Amino acid sequence: MRCLRTERMVAIFADSRGRLLSRELVAEGGVGQLRLSLRRIFSQALKRDAHRMILAHNHPSGSSRPSDADVANTLRLQAFAQSLGISLDDHLIIGRDDISSMRGLGLLS
């Protein structure tokens, strides 16, 4: 995902014990933003009976620093996931040279 010229988001879905169920492309966008659809992300999670998930998306700019929009969208996704009984374990931002973890940065509760 480091070398892509447009943003893409994948979701890794897991069962309650953290065992991998599936990895799915759940959003695509342009150079500077994703077109997120709660319906697309969570229909995939529910279809697989996922209890946990990790999101990851790339920044074509090369920076792994979460934008304000990334943080706001992640908090919205986390709240929706919790309402469905799904744990959003992390959201990773993939830059050219490194990866940022929103949980590691203290941006997820």
C-alpha positions in Angstrom: 0.0 0.0 0.0 3.0 2.3 0.4 3.4 3.0 -3.3 -0.3 3.5 -4.2 -1.1 6.9 -5.8 -4.7 6.9 -4.3 -5.9 6.2 -0.8 -7.3 2.7 0.0 -8.5 1.2 3.2 -8.5 -2.4 4.2 -10.2 -4.0 7.1 -8.9 -7.1 8.9 -11.7 -9.0 10.5 -11.1 -11.4 13.4 -13.2 -13.6 15.7 -13.4 -13.0 19.5 -10.1 -14.8 20.1 -8.3 -12.7 17.5 -8.1 -15.3 14.8 -8.1 -14.0 11.3 -11.4 -14.3 9.4 -10.8 -12.1 6.4 -9.0 -9.1 4.9 -11.2 -6.9 2.7 -10.8 -3.7 0.7 -13.5 -1.5 2.2 -12.8 2.0 0.9 -11.1 3.8 -2.0 -10.5 7.4 -2.7 -8.4 10.0 -4.4 -5.0 11.4 -3.7 -6.1 13.1 -0.4 -9.2 11.4 0.9 -11.2 8.2 1.2 -14.9 7.7 0.4 -15.9 5.9 3.6 -19.1 3.9 3.8 -20.2 2.6 7.2 -22.6 0.3 5.3 -19.7 -1.3 3.3 -17.4 -1.7 6.2 -19.8 -3.1 8.7 -21.8 -5.2 6.3 -18.5 -7.1 5.6 -17.9 -7.4 9.4 -21.4 -8.7 10.1 -21.3 -11.1 7.2 -18.2 -12.7 8.6 -19.5 -12.5 12.2 -16.4 -10.5 13.2 -15.9 -9.5 16.8 -12.7 -7.5 16.2 -11.3 -5.5 13.4 -8.2 -3.5 12.5 -8.4 -0.8 9.8 -5.4 0.3 7.7 -5.1 2.9 5.0 -2.3 4.5 3.1 -1.4 8.2 2.6 -0.1 8.8 -1.0 1.7 11.9 0.4 4.1 9.6 2.1 3.3 10.9 5.6 2.0 8.4 8.2 0.7 11.2 10.4 -3.1 10.9 11.0 -5.0 13.9 9.6 -7.8 15.6 11.6 -10.3 13.8 9.2 -8.6 10.5 9.9 -9.0 11.0 13.7 -12.7 12.1 13.4 -13.6 9.3 11.1 -11.9 6.7 13.2 -13.7 7.9 16.3 -17.0 7.7 14.4 -16.1 4.2 13.2 -15.2 3.1 16.7 -18.5 4.3 18.1 -20.5 2.5 15.4 -18.4 -0.7 15.9 -19.0 -0.7 19.6 -22.7 -0.3 19.1 -22.6 -3.5 17.0 -20.4 -5.4 19.6 -17.3 -5.2 17.5 -14.0 -4.0 18.9 -11.9 -1.6 16.7 -8.5 -2.7 17.9 -6.5 -0.3 15.8 -6.3 2.0 12.8 -3.0 2.0 11.0 -1.8 4.8 8.7 0.7 3.6 6.1 3.2 6.1 4.9 6.1 5.8 2.6 8.7 5.0 5.3 6.7 4.2 8.4 3.3 3.2 9.9 1.4 5.0 12.6 -0.9 3.3 15.0 -3.8 5.4 16.2 -4.0 3.2 19.4 -0.3 3.7 19.9 -0.7 7.4 19.6 -3.5 7.4 22.2 -6.2 8.3 19.7 -8.4 5.2 20.3 -9.9 4.4 23.7 
